Structure formats: C-alpha cells, structure tokens
Amino acid sequence: MSSGTFVIHQDQIDRINAAMLRLLKKGEAKCALLVDKDGHLITRQGFTQTLDTTAMSALLAGSFASTREIARLVGEPEFSVLFHQGQRDHIHISLVGDRSILAIVFDDRTTIGMVRLYAREAADRIKELLSATSDEPTALDPDFTRSAAAKIDSMFTE
C-alpha cells in the first residue's frame, strides 16, 4: 500500500488547510483530517482537540486497506468513498488522488449530501495541490547542511 514518501511544502499545506477550512464552513462539519495511505497525518482542521488524530489516521488507512480487499472480492478496483453513521457523529471518508485520504467528522447540523458535495470540491483542490508534490528528496541548502553538521559535531565533542 505504501506509495513512497513525498514532500509537501509549507505553502502547499497552507493552501490545503484553506481548502479544508472552506469545506468545514460550507459543509457545517466539525473537523477534517488529511492522511496519507500509510496512516500518517498530513494536516487537520477544525475541532480535533478531543480526537486522538494519530490513532485515527492509522485506523483510517487500515480501514481503506481492508475496504480495498472487500472491493476486490466483489469485482471493484476500489471503493473511493466510505460513510459511517453514528448516533451523534458521522464520518465521511474519501480518497484524494492515489496517496491520501480525506476524513470529515460531522453531526446532524448538516446532511451527508452537503458534506459529500463540499468534500468532493475540497478533494479536487487538494488533489491538484498534492500533484505538485515531489517524490524526490529535496536537496538541502549547502549552508544549512554545513551548519547542521557543525552543530551535531559540537554536541558530541567535549
């Protein structure tokens, strides 16, 4: 399932966060998480203070991995959207491109239709932003590299 590491720059994260905030506002949702398919949290927006976002990220990735196998068993390549309905809170989970997952937690103040509409809009924008990421390691500035090496050396010398 691993698609390799990729680099997301701060300006991309800022634009992804803006798209997620628009989704939360328009869709009247509680929070949104963007997770890579390996289960690592990329970014989050909204009311996430009471969530264990690390565990949730890993479980979201695991959920999609198991759902991929269910899809395969019924002859589908993959299910791109999952929805879980609870008594108070609900979660809409969708694939964004081929390497990330967008999860939106919402309650009865909104509808699944509204969330789906704005989730699709946000996912398209996020996919566009992520397509500009690099699969290649970013070279560090030589001055930074020398400075970091000197600092590390000084930490281990008397």
C-alpha positions in Angstrom: 0.0 0.0 0.0 2.9 2.3 0.5 3.3 4.8 -2.3 6.6 6.1 -1.2 7.4 9.3 0.6 6.6 12.6 -0.9 7.5 16.1 0.1 4.8 18.7 0.8 6.0 22.2 1.2 4.5 24.7 3.8 2.8 26.8 1.1 1.0 23.7 -0.1 0.0 22.8 3.4 -1.4 26.4 3.9 -3.5 26.1 0.7 -4.7 22.6 1.7 -5.7 23.9 5.1 -7.6 26.8 3.4 -9.5 24.2 1.2 -10.3 22.2 4.3 -11.5 25.2 6.2 -13.8 26.2 3.3 -15.1 22.6 3.4 -15.8 22.8 7.1 -17.5 26.2 6.9 -19.7 25.4 3.8 -20.5 21.9 4.9 -21.0 22.8 8.5 -18.7 20.0 9.6 -16.8 19.6 12.9 -13.3 18.7 11.6 -11.3 17.3 8.7 -8.1 15.3 8.5 -5.9 14.6 5.6 -4.0 11.4 6.0 -1.6 9.6 3.7 -2.3 6.0 2.8 0.3 4.8 5.2 -1.6 6.3 8.1 0.4 9.4 8.7 -1.5 12.6 9.5 -0.7 15.3 6.9 -2.8 18.1 8.3 -6.0 18.7 10.2 -8.6 21.5 10.6 -11.5 22.1 12.9 -12.2 20.8 16.4 -9.7 18.0 16.8 -8.7 18.6 20.4 -10.7 15.6 21.7 -9.6 13.3 18.9 -6.5 11.0 19.0 -5.6 12.1 15.5 -2.5 9.7 15.4 -4.7 6.7 16.1 -7.5 7.9 13.9 -5.0 8.4 11.0 -3.7 4.9 11.3 -7.2 3.4 11.6 -8.4 5.4 8.5 -5.6 4.0 6.4 -6.3 0.5 7.8 -10.0 0.9 7.0 -9.2 1.8 3.4 -6.8 -1.1 3.1 -9.4 -3.6 4.2 -12.1 -2.0 2.1 -9.9 -2.3 -0.9 -9.8 -6.0 -0.4 -13.6 -6.1 0.0 -14.0 -4.2 -3.2 -11.6 -6.6 -4.9 -13.8 -9.6 -3.7 -16.9 -8.1 -5.4 -15.1 -7.2 -8.6 -14.4 -3.5 -8.0 -10.9 -2.0 -8.1 -11.5 0.1 -5.1 -14.3 2.0 -3.2 -13.4 5.6 -3.2 -15.9 6.8 -0.5 -16.8 5.4 2.9 -19.5 6.7 5.2 -20.0 5.7 8.9 -23.2 6.9 10.7 -23.2 7.1 14.5 -25.8 8.3 17.0 -24.3 11.8 17.3 -21.4 12.0 14.9 -20.8 10.7 11.4 -17.7 10.4 9.3 -17.3 10.8 5.5 -14.0 9.3 4.2 -12.8 9.7 0.6 -9.7 9.0 -1.4 -7.8 12.0 -2.6 -5.7 11.1 -5.6 -3.7 7.9 -5.2 -1.9 8.6 -2.0 -4.1 10.4 0.6 -7.4 10.1 2.4 -9.8 13.0 3.5 -11.9 12.3 6.5 -14.7 14.7 7.7 -16.4 14.4 11.0 -19.9 16.0 11.2 -23.1 15.8 13.2 -26.8 16.3 12.5 -26.4 20.1 11.9 -25.7 19.2 8.3 -26.5 16.4 5.9 -24.4 13.8 4.2 -25.3 15.4 0.9 -23.9 18.7 1.9 -20.7 17.1 3.2 -20.3 15.0 0.1 -20.7 18.0 -2.2 -18.1 20.1 -0.4 -15.8 17.1 0.3 -15.7 16.4 -3.5 -14.9 20.1 -4.1 -12.1 20.1 -1.4 -10.7 16.8 -2.6 -10.4 18.1 -6.2 -8.5 21.2 -4.9 -6.3 19.1 -2.5 -5.5 16.6 -5.3 -4.4 19.5 -7.5 -2.2 20.8 -4.8 -0.7 17.4 -4.0 0.0 16.8 -7.7 2.7 19.5 -7.3 4.5 17.5 -4.6 7.8 15.8 -5.3 8.5 12.1 -4.9 12.2 13.0 -5.0 14.1 14.1 -1.8 14.6 17.8 -1.6 18.2 18.9 -1.6 19.1 20.9 1.5 20.9 24.2 1.2 24.6 23.6 1.5 25.0 26.3 4.2 22.3 24.7 6.2 23.9 21.3 5.8 27.3 22.6 7.0 25.7 24.4 9.9 23.7 21.4 11.0 26.8 19.2 10.7 28.8 21.6 12.8 26.0 21.7 15.5 25.8 17.9 15.6 29.6 17.6 15.9 29.6 20.2 18.7 27.0 18.1 20.6 29.2 15.0 20.6 32.6 16.6 21.4 33.8 17.7 24.7 
